Structures are given as structure tokens and as C-alpha cells.
Amino acid sequence: MAREFQSGHKAKISDLTPGTDLYVGVQIAGPGLTFDISCFGLDANEQLSDDRYFIFFNQPKSPEESIQLLGAQAGDTESFRVTLDRIPANIHKLSFTATLDGAGQMSQVGPGYIRIVAGGEEVVRYAFTGSEFTTERAVMLGDFYLKDVWRFAAVGQGFDGGLDALLKNFGGEVAEEAPASPQPQSAAPPFAPPAQASAPAPSFGAPAAPQAPQPAPSFGAPAAQAPALTPQQQMHAAPTIAAPLAPQGGSMPPPPPPAPYGQPPQQPQFGQVPAQAPGAFGQQAPAPYGQPAPVPFGQQPPGAPQGMPQGVPQAGAGLQAALQPYKETATGQRWTPQNQQLMRVDLTMGGAGVLARQGSMVMYQGKVDFGYKGAGFAGRMVGNATGQEMQLMRCTGRGQVFLAEDGSHLHAIELQGDGICVSAESVLAFDESLQYEVRRIEGHGIPGGALFTMQFQGTGTIVVKTHGVPVVLPVTPTTFADCNAVVAWSAASQVIISSQVRLRRNAYPGHSGETVNLQFRGAPGNFIVVQPYEV
């Protein structure tokens, strides 16, 4: 049964299918329009560091054949075969894109989709229409990305330039080449969808006709493929090819010192946003490949020549070179931290609006509407009675909004059907798709009336603010936290008010000051987040 995705939806591949030999089909068309459909194999920094993993009509497969171009079949404009367990460790994302070849814009396309088929059965489909775009000439349709395990994300993000601009965005270089005859595409392998798959897939929840899954071809023996290309044949049939970036003037500069970009993926820490490199909760994500990590204004990064920011050509010294470390960071994700105190949300991705604390917008780009988000009479009554009232604004439209408040550290936490409890005071913004409610903490009372918290649940992202860099601890039967320092905890944890005050101690004039705290209990996997600050 195929799952219907919307832009911004994500899921583990293992939740969609147990198989790793997958068929990816793309259908896109428009009157008088011609499209180039490609797959970019990107490294941990979302860069095309190895141009052998740019899969398009003139390079139809990767070296180990983990990614193969199959051509038009089964009703799809273009199709690919992806064998996840054969993808090399240096490839962390596969981005499937469609670009216009010639005049036109993406707003002219008709209904289209990207879908995944496993064992002859469609397991997920993301449908889109031209009304979602304007003057863009390219669109990033969907991604396979590695975040502890392989996952799929429906993207649907337009890109103003065509294939040339998309290549440069991923770190490739555009060069001129003589045209050559395109190579014939191979027949569909056994795992591809059956011939009748050209009919529309059943809607979500509707039973599909049973089909016998075909076994995936064994490693090294895929189905019949196009003949191997000779050096004379490996020429771009269009006026562009992808090549690694090289400086003007001939020789390549000496390689930079080893960096963590090529290291194998680690278990992501609590609070990481999609596609963020592994790191401790609250620490800034590494900058994209070729860009320096932000440093205090006026200082140089380690290893950079004096007076020259890292990654900036020597010819670029001056004002632009000084500002280079602080340029906007764009990762292609809906939520992107710009630094520890500034968060950017791209409203063009995901479709739904964003609810943010009133007054937290510091800058925005594009056509964005800000409206008052009222809680209603009942909501105001509950908020006043529990101390969990949130003064919110709704951000909608097409653009990017930058959010911050009082220099607090910001952490984007992605929820995928699970839940988290956060005090309303620690919430900066969240996707409108999340459900939230006031939850009571069990016990006889806490000084100041802090008997309640907010519980968020569903699929989306919530941005939590902290004073300083927090610490995440696993919940054990002996886990206690100061009620004024705890920021958040997993919704499945049991929270009980624990008092250290005893009658005998009250007979004396003083005590330790640590009178009331929270005790946490729960199964393995539950956590609490504590900040180095008491409210």
C-alpha cells in the first residue's frame, strides 16, 4: 500500500519497506517543455565531491552500480535503480532533481510525482503540481539521506537556475563539451514495477492488487544494462558536464588539513536537525563544504593565512572576505541554524505555516505574512491558570524567516510521531502541524505554581531555547532534576515531584536551598534536557 507524502514529509526506508533494492520513478511533463532528470550523490557536506556520482543521461550509473539510470518505463518519465546497501560510505545523500532543458518555467508543469517501488509494489509517492512553483527552472523532488539509517524526504523545492546553477550549488563546475549521441537505455530490471503500473497508484488506504515480489538481483549481477561506454562515448550530449571545482590558473592548491567531513556517520544526538552532522546537543553544525565555520567577528579561523578568511581566494581580501564567515547558511532543509542563537525557517518547504513567539522575528525574505494566533477564551483561561500561556504569531507565505530571542541558544528538534514535554517559556517556534496541550505534573505542589508543562506531539519540528549549552541525560530510576533548570523531557517519561524538606529540618533556621525537584522514571530510551541555568 503506497503512502502519500506531502512536501516536507520524511520517513525511514525501513518503515516503508524491508528491501534495499529500490526503484525510483519520476513523472513530470508540461506543454512544449523538455526535462533533464538527474540524481546527485552528495557527501556529508551536501557537495558533489565525486562527479562519478552525478547520474544523468550521459553517465547512467555509478562506479559500483549502486545507482543506475533506467530510462522511461512503466508510465514514468525517468526511473532509477538504487541499491542502498551498495552505496559507498562517503555518499550521504541522493538528491533527485528535474531541470528544464530550454525555455519555460516550473509553474507550467502539470501534475507529477516521485515514487518508490520495492518488490514490484509502490510503497511511497509524493505528488506535486506546477501551482507550487513560480519562475523556477529546476526543482529538487526528493532525497534519500543518511541519518543513522537511510531515510526518504519529499522535498519539492524550486530552484531559480537550471541544471548549470544546480551543478554549481552542489559544488560542480560547468564546462563546454562537444555533443555526442545519447546511449540507449536498458530494459527494466526484475524489481521494477509491472507493466500495468502506468495506471495511477491506489490512494492512501485503498487496497492494491496483490503482486508477487521479485527477488532483487544478486550483487554484481544486475539485470541487463546498456553497454559500457568507451572514453570517446563518455561525452555530454548537452553543453554542460559536471566536474570537480578547480581554481583558475592551473594547478590545484595543496589539500586542506583532515576534517571530519569524511568520517563515517555517528548516532545523531538529541536536538539535531535533518542533515545536520553529528555533534553534541546545542553545538553548532559544521559549515557546508568550502565555507568556514563562524568565528568571533574580526578573528581568523585556525590554519587560515593572517588577514584571509578560510575558503576565500586570496584575491578576495577586503570587505567581502571579512564578511564571508557570517554569510547565510542554506542546507535545503526547512529549519536551518545560522549559529547558536539564530534559526532560519524556509516557509516554501513543508506547506504548513509556523507558529513563533511574538516578536521573535529579526529578519525575513520573500512574501511572508505575520498574523496574530489567538488561543481562544478557553485557551487563555487554561494558560493563565497553569502558567503555560504562549503569545504566538502565525508565519505563512513563501520566504525565509529568521528567529531569535534574547541571545538564547536555539535547538531545532524534529519529531516523527513521538512527543516531547517543554515548558512554554522554553518554546521559540514550531511547525503548525504539531499538536500541543497543557500537561499536569503529578505531585502536591512546586513553589511558584509550576505544576504544568506543554506536551508537543506529531510530525514536525519544534525550536527550544536554552540559557547556555544544555546536557541530555538518560532517564533512570534515580534521575532527579531541579525544576528551575530542567528544559524538556521525553513525553513517555513519568515525572513526579520530589521534596527534600523534612519536618525536623524546618525546626532549624536554614536548609540547603534544594528543597523541591523532579524525579523522572521511564523505560530505556527516555531522556531529560537540563540547562546550566536556573530560571
Stockholm file with secondary structure:
# STOCKHOLM 1.0

chainA/1-535         MAREFQSGHKAKISDLTPGTDLYVGVQIAGPGLTFDISCFGLDANEQLSDDRYFIFFNQPKSPEESIQLLGAQAGDTESFRVTLDRIPANIHKLSFTATLDGAGQMSQVGPGYIRIVAGGEEVVRYAFTGSEFTTERAVMLGDFYLKDVWRFAAVGQGFDGGLDALLKNFGGEVAEEAPASPQPQSAAPPFAPPAQASAPAPSFGAPAAPQAPQPAPSFGAPAAQAPALTPQQQMHAAPTIAAPLAPQGGSMPPPPPPAPYGQPPQQPQFGQVPAQAPGAFGQQAPAPYGQPAPVPFGQQPPGAPQGMPQGVPQAGAGLQAALQPYKETATGQRWTPQNQQLMRVDLTMGGAGVLARQGSMVMYQGKVDFGYKGAGFAGRMVGNATGQEMQLMRCTGRGQVFLAEDGSHLHAIELQGDGICVSAESVLAFDESLQYEVRRIEGHGIPGGALFTMQFQGTGTIVVKTHGVPVVLPVTPTTFADCNAVVAWSAASQVIISSQVRLRRNAYPGHSGETVNLQFRGAPGNFIVVQPYEV
#=GR chainA/1-535 SS CCEEECTTCEEEHHHHCSCSEEEEEEECCCTTCCEEEEEEEECTTSCCCSGGGEEBTTBCBCTTSSEEECCSBTTBSEEEEEEGGGSCTTCCEEEEEEEESSSCCGGGCCSEEEEEEETTEEEEEEEECGGGCSSCSEEEEEEEEESSSEEEEEEEEEESSCHHHHHHHTTEEECCCCCCCCCCCCCCCTTSCCGGGGSCCCCTTSCCCCCCCCCCCCTTCCSCCCCCCCTTTCSCSSSCCEEECCCTTSSCCCCCCCCGGGSCCCCCCTTCCTTCCSCCTTSCCCCCTTSCCCCSTTCCCTTCCTTCCTTSCGGGTTHHHHHGGGSCCCCSSSEEEEETTEEEEETTSSSSCEEEETTCEEEEEEEEEEEEECCHHHHHHHHHHHTCCCCEEEEEEEEEEEECCTTCEEEEEEEEEEEEEECGGGEEEEETTSEEEEEECBSSCCTTSCCEEEEEEEEEEEEEEESSCCEEEECCTTEEEETTTEEEEETTSEEEEEECCCHHHHTSSCCCSCCEEEEEECSTTCEEEECSSCC
#=GC SS_cons         CCEEECTTCEEEHHHHCSCSEEEEEEECCCTTCCEEEEEEEECTTSCCCSGGGEEBTTBCBCTTSSEEECCSBTTBSEEEEEEGGGSCTTCCEEEEEEEESSSCCGGGCCSEEEEEEETTEEEEEEEECGGGCSSCSEEEEEEEEESSSEEEEEEEEEESSCHHHHHHHTTEEECCCCCCCCCCCCCCCTTSCCGGGGSCCCCTTSCCCCCCCCCCCCTTCCSCCCCCCCTTTCSCSSSCCEEECCCTTSSCCCCCCCCGGGSCCCCCCTTCCTTCCSCCTTSCCCCCTTSCCCCSTTCCCTTCCTTCCTTSCGGGTTHHHHHGGGSCCCCSSSEEEEETTEEEEETTSSSSCEEEETTCEEEEEEEEEEEEECCHHHHHHHHHHHTCCCCEEEEEEEEEEEECCTTCEEEEEEEEEEEEEECGGGEEEEETTSEEEEEECBSSCCTTSCCEEEEEEEEEEEEEEESSCCEEEECCTTEEEETTTEEEEETTSEEEEEECCCHHHHTSSCCCSCCEEEEEECSTTCEEEECSSCC
//
